[in-house]
Amino acid sequence: MACPVKLFVFFVLNCLLSLYGSVSGNNASEIESFGAEVNTSHNLPFLIKEREEKLMSFTLRNYRGEVFRIVPVSDNIDIADVRANMTDTLEPFSSMNFTAKVKGNFLGRVVMKLFINTTPVTEEDMYDLANSEGKESGMEWYELPEKYDITVSRDESALSHSFTGIIIILVCLANVAMGCKTELAVVKEVLQKPIGPLTGMFSQFVLMPLIALGVIFAFEFDPANALGFFALSCAPGGAASNAYSYLLAGDVSLSVTMTLCSTLLSLGMIPLWLFTVGSKMLYHTTLEIPYMSICTSLIGLLIPVAIGMLLQWRKPNWAKYVVKAIRPFMIIFFIFIFTVGVYANLYIFTLMRNKPEILLAGALVPYMGFVFGGLTAIVTRQSWRNIRTIAIETGIQNTGIAIVLLKVSLPPPDNDISIVAPIAAAIFTPIPMVAAIIGYEIYKRCYKKKHVAYLDDHEGESENEIVKDTTEHHYVELKENNNVHVGI
């Protein structure tokens, strides 16, 4: 015998589904019976800039009933607001032109819907409809099936363009410096033991995109923000990882090798991920991924790396001079970014305030990269030194490449919205690294004092004795003259 509770639940669900079907069916059949046709001569999506107002023209034809009012409604008035001029009564089977005033408030995308009313309404009724998005049940409003996409972009100033140019120059200079500091002999030596680099590449180009996908679906980001986080996860490792690996006693040679390999592999891996998975995230949206533009931008960003490596190979002395010459320019550019750049892109902080989940995701993506990168290295039985290095390389992304790629390749306003994701990640990534460095420095000093005291207590027991640190890379060597030397 069937359970009475289950039967009751099924009965309630069937009633609800039947009720929903009858309501939606009545509304659809009502609109279909009216036979309304709405056309516009504007190309869609309708483009408008912030603080700009434009008129959008429409023509209503073949309506079988009497129309007293046509009202356009925006699904997000914070991005764009739409208002209709007062319309005269439309007689059945006639046509009428009407306009909607569109005002851009903030960058983004909205959908405009059209509602018609067959009974006399007041201005107050229209206001109630606009603020209830057509859900006011006390009036006979009917939603037309046509929907119109509206895109609001920034009115970019000279400062905004200069910021983009400075970012491109900064990334190119950093790539030249990375190439100049890469010694091919060291890279070749590391690649002779490929398990470490292969583990790092797996973490970088398989785990990180999967982590980003999980975060994207968990927070249900809009297409532009989703693409920003996904492009960030596909980006190669950042040059800062080499410095962090050194300060945390990782394998610097492995770090440099992984950074170089991931930078070169990104030319194929970023388009591959965006083509296979990224396009699925944009299904049912007007945003398209410009694959050719992305590939062109990647090639342009990798050329400086090749130039630096060529200098290091053919003219090592020149390479050292180039690295020294680049440093003051990098400092100047960083000062520009954190002063003028912040002022020119204040909208980023507005987006972060409106969507605080972006900040949480900006922390989760790199932090989970640290954790899963380290776990993968443990599974492949790497040394603790390599585990630290692979974890750092996995979690630290080259946000500069991601920002340039998105900013240059995508159309507005998606280029401005998508870069918020890598910027959020860049804000949170250094926090655990700085904390780890401070803790590690404290540990080293405490350890040094402990072992110096140990040697004093056991003075004369044995010469040339080496007392090794449990961290594998620090040691205290007792020489023949009983002098103590602490090295790294």
C-alpha positions as CSV (number, residue, x, y, z in Angstrom):
1,M,0.0,0.0,0.0
2,A,1.3,3.4,-0.9
3,C,2.3,5.7,1.9
4,P,-0.5,8.3,2.6
5,V,2.1,11.1,3.1
6,K,3.6,10.4,-0.3
7,L,0.2,10.5,-1.9
8,F,-0.6,13.8,-0.2
9,V,2.7,15.3,-1.4
10,F,2.1,14.2,-5.0
11,F,-1.4,15.5,-4.9
12,V,-0.3,19.0,-3.7
13,L,2.5,19.1,-6.3
14,N,0.1,18.2,-9.1
15,C,-2.3,20.9,-7.9
16,L,0.4,23.5,-7.9
17,L,1.7,22.5,-11.3
18,S,-1.8,22.6,-12.7
19,L,-2.5,26.0,-11.2
20,Y,0.8,27.4,-12.6
21,G,0.1,25.9,-16.0
22,S,-3.4,27.4,-16.1
23,V,-2.2,30.8,-15.0
24,S,0.7,31.0,-17.4
25,G,-1.4,29.4,-20.2
26,N,-4.1,31.9,-19.8
27,N,-1.6,34.8,-19.9
28,A,0.0,33.4,-23.0
29,S,-3.2,32.6,-24.8
30,E,-4.5,36.1,-23.8
31,I,-1.5,37.7,-25.5
32,E,-1.6,35.4,-28.5
33,S,-5.3,36.2,-29.0
34,F,-4.5,40.0,-28.9
35,G,-2.1,39.4,-31.9
36,A,0.3,42.2,-30.9
37,E,3.4,42.8,-33.0
38,V,6.1,45.2,-31.7
39,N,9.1,46.2,-33.9
40,T,12.0,48.5,-33.4
41,S,14.5,49.8,-35.9
42,H,17.4,49.8,-33.4
43,N,20.2,47.3,-33.4
44,L,20.2,45.1,-30.4
45,P,21.6,45.1,-27.8
46,F,20.7,48.8,-27.5
47,L,24.0,50.6,-26.6
48,I,24.2,53.5,-24.2
49,K,26.8,55.1,-21.9
50,E,26.6,56.0,-18.2
51,R,24.7,59.2,-17.5
52,E,23.5,59.2,-21.1
53,E,19.8,59.4,-22.2
54,K,18.5,58.0,-25.5
55,L,15.1,57.4,-27.0
56,M,14.2,54.0,-28.2
57,S,11.5,53.9,-30.8
58,F,8.9,51.1,-31.3
59,T,5.9,50.3,-33.5
60,L,2.9,48.4,-32.3
61,R,0.7,46.7,-35.0
62,N,-2.2,44.3,-35.4
63,Y,-3.4,44.6,-31.8
64,R,-7.0,43.2,-31.7
65,G,-8.0,45.0,-28.4
66,E,-8.0,48.5,-27.2
67,V,-4.8,49.7,-25.6
68,F,-4.7,52.4,-23.0
69,R,-1.1,52.4,-22.0
70,I,2.3,50.8,-23.0
71,V,4.9,50.7,-20.3
72,P,8.6,49.5,-20.7
73,V,10.1,48.0,-17.6
74,S,13.9,47.5,-16.8
75,D,14.8,44.4,-14.8
76,N,17.5,46.4,-13.0
77,I,16.9,50.1,-12.6
78,D,20.3,50.5,-11.0
79,I,21.9,49.8,-14.3
80,A,19.4,51.4,-16.7
81,D,16.0,53.1,-16.2
82,V,13.4,53.2,-18.9
83,R,10.3,55.4,-19.0
84,A,7.6,55.7,-21.7
85,N,6.0,58.9,-22.9
86,M,2.2,59.1,-22.4
87,T,0.5,57.2,-25.2
88,D,-2.9,57.8,-26.7
89,T,-5.5,55.1,-26.8
90,L,-4.9,52.7,-29.6
91,E,-7.9,51.5,-31.4
92,P,-8.2,47.8,-32.4
93,F,-6.4,46.6,-35.6
94,S,-4.4,49.9,-35.9
95,S,-0.7,50.7,-35.5
96,M,1.0,53.2,-33.4
97,N,4.6,54.5,-32.8
98,F,5.8,55.1,-29.3
99,T,9.2,55.8,-27.6
100,A,10.9,54.8,-24.4
101,K,13.5,57.0,-22.8
102,V,16.5,55.0,-21.7
103,K,18.9,56.4,-19.1
104,G,22.2,54.7,-18.3
105,N,23.0,54.6,-14.6
106,F,25.9,52.2,-14.2
107,L,27.8,49.8,-16.5
108,G,26.1,46.4,-17.1
109,R,23.4,44.7,-19.0
110,V,19.6,44.7,-18.5
111,V,16.6,43.4,-20.2
112,M,13.6,45.6,-21.0
113,K,10.1,44.2,-21.1
114,L,7.0,45.8,-22.5
115,F,3.6,45.7,-20.7
116,I,0.3,46.8,-22.2
117,N,-2.9,47.6,-20.4
118,T,-6.5,47.4,-21.7
119,T,-8.1,49.5,-19.0
120,P,-7.6,53.2,-18.1
121,V,-4.7,53.7,-15.7
122,T,-3.1,56.6,-13.9
123,E,0.4,57.8,-13.5
124,E,0.5,56.2,-10.1
125,D,-0.5,52.8,-11.6
126,M,2.4,53.2,-14.1
127,Y,4.8,53.9,-11.2
128,D,3.6,50.8,-9.3
129,L,4.1,48.7,-12.4
130,A,7.6,50.0,-13.0
131,N,8.7,49.3,-9.5
132,S,7.0,45.9,-9.3
133,E,8.5,44.7,-12.6
134,G,5.0,43.9,-14.0
135,K,3.9,41.9,-11.0
136,E,1.2,44.2,-9.8
137,S,-1.8,41.9,-9.6
138,G,-4.5,44.5,-9.2
139,M,-4.4,45.7,-12.8
140,E,-4.9,44.1,-16.1
141,W,-1.3,44.3,-17.4
142,Y,-0.1,41.9,-20.1
143,E,3.6,41.2,-20.8
144,L,4.5,41.1,-24.5
145,P,6.8,38.2,-25.5
146,E,9.5,40.5,-27.0
147,K,12.4,41.4,-24.8
148,Y,15.1,43.9,-25.6
149,D,18.7,43.8,-24.3
150,I,20.2,47.1,-23.2
151,T,24.0,47.5,-22.6
152,V,25.4,50.3,-20.5
153,S,29.1,51.0,-20.9
154,R,31.5,53.4,-19.2
155,D,32.3,56.8,-20.7
156,E,36.0,56.2,-20.6
157,S,38.3,59.2,-20.0
158,A,41.9,59.8,-20.9
159,L,42.9,58.5,-17.5
160,S,41.1,55.2,-18.1
161,H,42.9,54.7,-21.5
162,S,46.3,55.7,-19.9
163,F,45.7,53.1,-17.1
164,T,45.1,50.4,-19.7
165,G,48.3,51.4,-21.5
166,I,50.3,51.4,-18.3
167,I,49.1,48.0,-17.4
168,I,50.1,46.6,-20.8
169,I,53.6,48.2,-20.5
170,L,54.0,46.9,-17.0
171,V,53.2,43.4,-17.9
172,C,55.5,43.5,-21.0
173,L,58.4,44.8,-18.9
174,A,57.8,42.2,-16.2
175,N,57.8,39.5,-18.9
176,V,61.1,40.8,-20.4
177,A,62.6,40.8,-16.9
178,M,61.4,37.2,-16.3
179,G,63.0,36.1,-19.6
180,C,66.3,37.9,-18.7
181,K,66.4,36.1,-15.3
182,T,65.6,32.6,-16.7
183,E,68.8,30.5,-17.2
184,L,68.1,27.8,-19.7
185,A,70.7,25.5,-18.2
186,V,68.9,25.6,-14.9
187,V,65.5,24.9,-16.6
188,K,67.0,22.0,-18.5
189,E,68.4,20.5,-15.3
190,V,65.1,20.8,-13.5
191,L,63.2,19.2,-16.5
192,Q,65.5,16.2,-16.3
193,K,63.4,15.2,-13.2
194,P,60.0,16.0,-14.7
195,I,57.7,14.8,-12.0
196,G,57.8,18.1,-10.1
197,P,57.2,20.3,-13.2
198,L,54.5,18.0,-14.5
199,T,52.7,18.0,-11.1
200,G,52.8,21.8,-11.2
201,M,51.4,22.0,-14.7
202,F,48.6,19.6,-13.7
203,S,47.7,21.8,-10.7
204,Q,48.0,25.0,-12.8
205,F,46.0,24.1,-15.9
206,V,43.6,21.4,-14.6
207,L,42.9,21.9,-10.9
208,M,42.8,25.7,-11.0
209,P,40.2,25.9,-13.8
210,L,38.1,23.3,-12.0
211,I,38.3,25.2,-8.7
212,A,37.2,28.4,-10.5
213,L,34.3,26.5,-12.1
214,G,33.2,25.3,-8.7
215,V,33.3,28.9,-7.3
216,I,31.5,30.3,-10.3
217,F,28.6,27.9,-10.0
218,A,28.5,28.2,-6.2
219,F,28.0,32.0,-6.4
220,E,26.0,32.0,-9.7
221,F,28.0,34.8,-11.2
222,D,26.8,36.7,-14.3
223,P,28.7,35.9,-17.5
224,A,31.2,38.8,-17.3
225,N,32.3,38.0,-13.8
226,A,32.3,34.3,-14.5
227,L,34.6,34.8,-17.5
228,G,36.8,37.0,-15.3
229,F,37.4,34.3,-12.7
230,F,37.7,31.6,-15.3
231,A,40.3,33.5,-17.3
232,L,42.2,34.2,-14.0
233,S,42.3,30.4,-13.2
234,C,43.7,29.6,-16.7
235,A,46.4,32.3,-16.5
236,P,50.0,31.2,-15.9
237,G,51.9,31.5,-12.6
238,G,53.0,35.0,-11.6
239,A,56.6,36.1,-11.2
240,A,55.9,37.0,-7.6
241,S,55.8,33.2,-6.9
242,N,59.6,33.1,-7.5
243,A,60.2,35.7,-4.7
244,Y,57.8,33.9,-2.3
245,S,59.4,30.6,-3.0
246,Y,62.8,32.1,-2.1
247,L,61.5,33.7,1.1
248,L,59.8,30.5,2.2
249,A,62.8,28.3,1.3
250,G,61.2,26.6,-1.6
251,D,63.0,25.3,-4.7
252,V,63.6,28.5,-6.6
253,S,64.9,26.7,-9.7
254,L,61.6,24.6,-9.8
255,S,59.6,27.8,-9.3
256,V,61.3,29.6,-12.2
257,T,60.9,26.5,-14.4
258,M,57.2,26.2,-13.6
259,T,56.6,29.9,-14.2
260,L,58.3,29.8,-17.6
261,C,56.6,26.5,-18.7
262,S,53.1,27.8,-17.6
263,T,53.6,31.1,-19.4
264,L,54.5,29.3,-22.6
265,L,51.8,26.7,-22.3
266,S,49.2,29.4,-21.6
267,L,49.3,30.2,-25.3
268,G,47.4,27.0,-25.9
269,M,45.7,26.2,-22.6
270,I,43.8,29.5,-22.2
271,P,42.1,29.3,-25.6
272,L,41.5,25.6,-25.1
273,W,39.7,26.1,-21.8
274,L,37.8,29.1,-23.0
275,F,36.7,27.3,-26.2
276,T,35.6,24.1,-24.5
277,V,34.2,25.2,-21.1
278,G,34.1,29.0,-21.2
279,S,31.7,29.1,-24.1
280,K,29.2,26.8,-22.2
281,M,29.1,29.4,-19.4
282,L,28.0,32.0,-21.8
283,Y,25.1,29.9,-23.2
284,H,21.9,32.0,-23.7
285,T,23.8,35.3,-23.4
286,T,24.9,37.9,-25.9
287,L,28.5,37.9,-24.7
288,E,30.8,36.1,-27.1
289,I,34.5,35.0,-26.5
290,P,36.8,36.7,-29.2
291,Y,39.2,33.8,-29.6
292,M,41.3,35.4,-32.3
293,S,41.7,38.6,-30.2
294,I,42.7,36.5,-27.2
295,C,45.3,34.5,-29.1
296,T,46.7,37.7,-30.6
297,S,47.0,39.3,-27.1
298,L,48.7,36.2,-25.7
299,I,51.3,36.2,-28.5
300,G,51.9,39.9,-27.9
301,L,52.5,39.2,-24.2
302,L,54.8,36.2,-24.8
303,I,57.1,38.0,-27.2
304,P,58.7,40.0,-24.4
305,V,59.5,36.7,-22.6
306,A,61.2,35.4,-25.8
307,I,63.2,38.6,-26.1
308,G,64.4,38.4,-22.5
309,M,65.4,34.7,-22.9
310,L,67.3,35.5,-26.1
311,L,69.2,38.2,-24.3
312,Q,70.0,35.9,-21.4
313,W,71.2,33.2,-23.9
314,R,73.2,35.4,-26.2
315,K,74.2,38.4,-24.1
316,P,74.0,37.5,-20.3
317,N,75.6,40.8,-19.3
318,W,73.1,42.8,-21.3
319,A,70.3,40.8,-19.6
320,K,71.6,41.8,-16.2
321,Y,71.7,45.4,-17.2
322,V,68.2,45.3,-18.7
323,V,66.8,43.8,-15.4
324,K,68.5,46.7,-13.4
325,A,67.2,49.3,-15.9
326,I,63.6,48.0,-15.7
327,R,63.3,48.2,-11.9
328,P,62.9,52.0,-11.5
329,F,60.3,52.0,-14.3
330,M,58.4,49.2,-12.6
331,I,58.3,51.3,-9.3
332,I,57.1,54.4,-11.2
333,F,54.4,52.4,-12.9
334,F,53.2,50.7,-9.6
335,I,52.9,54.2,-8.0
336,F,50.8,55.3,-11.0
337,I,48.6,52.3,-10.7
338,F,47.9,52.7,-7.0
339,T,47.2,56.4,-7.3
340,V,45.9,57.6,-10.7
341,G,44.8,54.0,-11.6
342,V,42.6,53.7,-8.5
343,Y,41.0,57.1,-9.1
344,A,40.3,56.3,-12.8
345,N,38.7,52.9,-11.9
346,L,36.6,53.7,-8.8
347,Y,33.7,51.8,-10.4
348,I,35.6,48.6,-9.4
349,F,35.0,49.3,-5.8
350,T,31.4,50.0,-6.5
351,L,31.0,46.6,-8.1
352,M,32.7,45.0,-5.2
353,R,30.4,46.7,-2.8
354,N,27.3,45.8,-4.8
355,K,28.5,42.2,-5.1
356,P,30.5,41.3,-2.0
357,E,30.6,37.7,-3.1
358,I,33.2,38.8,-5.7
359,L,35.6,39.5,-2.8
360,L,34.9,36.1,-1.2
361,A,35.5,34.3,-4.5
362,G,38.6,36.4,-5.1
363,A,40.0,34.9,-1.9
364,L,38.7,31.4,-2.4
365,V,40.2,30.8,-5.8
366,P,43.9,31.4,-4.9
367,Y,43.6,30.0,-1.3
368,M,42.1,26.7,-2.7
369,G,44.9,26.7,-5.2
370,F,47.5,26.8,-2.4
371,V,45.7,23.9,-0.7
372,F,45.0,21.6,-3.6
373,G,48.4,22.3,-5.3
374,G,50.1,21.2,-2.1
375,L,47.9,18.1,-1.8
376,T,48.7,17.1,-5.4
377,A,52.4,17.5,-4.7
378,I,52.0,15.3,-1.6
379,V,50.2,12.6,-3.7
380,T,53.1,12.6,-6.2
381,R,55.5,12.1,-3.2
382,Q,57.5,15.3,-3.7
383,S,59.9,16.7,-1.1
384,W,58.6,19.2,1.4
385,R,60.6,21.8,-0.4
386,N,58.9,21.0,-3.7
387,I,55.5,20.8,-2.0
388,R,55.9,24.4,-0.8
389,T,57.0,25.5,-4.3
390,I,54.2,23.8,-6.2
391,A,51.6,25.1,-3.7
392,I,52.8,28.6,-4.1
393,E,53.0,28.3,-7.9
394,T,49.5,26.9,-8.2
395,G,47.8,29.6,-6.0
396,I,49.6,32.6,-7.4
397,Q,48.3,33.6,-10.8
398,N,49.7,36.2,-13.2
399,T,46.8,38.6,-12.7
400,G,48.4,41.1,-15.0
401,I,48.1,38.8,-18.0
402,A,44.5,38.1,-17.1
403,I,43.6,41.8,-16.8
404,V,45.3,42.7,-20.1
405,L,43.7,39.7,-21.8
406,L,40.2,40.6,-20.7
407,K,40.5,44.4,-21.0
408,V,41.9,44.3,-24.6
409,S,39.9,41.3,-25.9
410,L,36.3,41.8,-24.7
411,P,33.8,44.5,-25.8
412,P,32.5,47.0,-23.3
413,P,31.1,46.8,-20.7
414,D,32.2,43.2,-20.3
415,N,35.9,44.2,-20.4
416,D,35.4,46.5,-17.5
417,I,33.3,44.1,-15.4
418,S,35.4,41.0,-16.0
419,I,38.7,42.5,-14.7
420,V,37.1,42.9,-11.2
421,A,37.7,39.2,-10.6
422,P,41.5,39.2,-11.1
423,I,41.8,42.4,-9.2
424,A,39.9,40.9,-6.3
425,A,42.3,37.9,-6.4
426,A,45.3,40.2,-6.5
427,I,44.1,41.9,-3.3
428,F,43.8,38.7,-1.3
429,T,46.6,36.5,-2.7
430,P,49.5,38.2,-0.8
431,I,47.8,37.9,2.6
432,P,48.6,34.3,3.5
433,M,52.0,34.6,1.8
434,V,53.0,37.6,4.0
435,A,51.7,35.8,7.1
436,A,53.7,32.7,6.2
437,I,56.9,34.7,5.6
438,I,56.5,36.4,9.0
439,G,55.9,33.1,10.8
440,Y,58.8,31.5,9.0
441,E,61.2,34.3,9.9
442,I,60.2,34.0,13.6
443,Y,60.6,30.2,13.4
444,K,64.1,30.6,11.9
445,R,65.3,32.9,14.6
446,C,63.9,30.7,17.4
447,Y,65.5,27.7,15.8
448,K,68.9,29.4,15.5
449,K,69.0,30.3,19.2
450,K,68.0,26.8,20.2
451,H,70.7,25.1,18.2
452,V,73.4,27.6,19.2
453,A,72.6,26.8,22.8
454,Y,72.7,23.1,22.0
455,L,76.2,23.4,20.6
456,D,77.4,25.3,23.6
457,D,76.1,22.5,25.9
458,H,77.9,19.9,23.8
459,E,81.1,21.7,23.0
460,G,84.0,19.4,22.2
461,E,82.0,16.3,21.6
462,S,82.9,16.0,17.9
463,E,84.4,18.2,15.3
464,N,82.9,18.7,11.8
465,E,79.5,17.7,13.2
466,I,76.5,18.9,11.2
467,V,73.3,19.4,13.0
468,K,70.5,19.5,10.4
469,D,67.3,21.5,10.7
470,T,64.1,19.6,10.4
471,T,63.1,21.9,7.6
472,E,65.8,20.3,5.4
473,H,67.4,23.5,4.1
474,H,68.9,25.1,7.3
475,Y,71.9,23.6,8.9
476,V,74.4,24.5,11.7
477,E,77.9,23.4,10.9
478,L,80.6,23.1,13.6
479,K,84.0,23.7,12.0
480,E,87.4,22.6,13.2
481,N,88.0,25.9,15.0
482,N,84.6,25.6,16.8
483,N,83.1,28.6,15.0
484,V,79.4,28.3,14.3
485,H,78.0,29.1,10.8
486,V,74.3,29.2,10.0
487,G,73.5,29.1,6.3
488,I,70.7,28.7,3.8
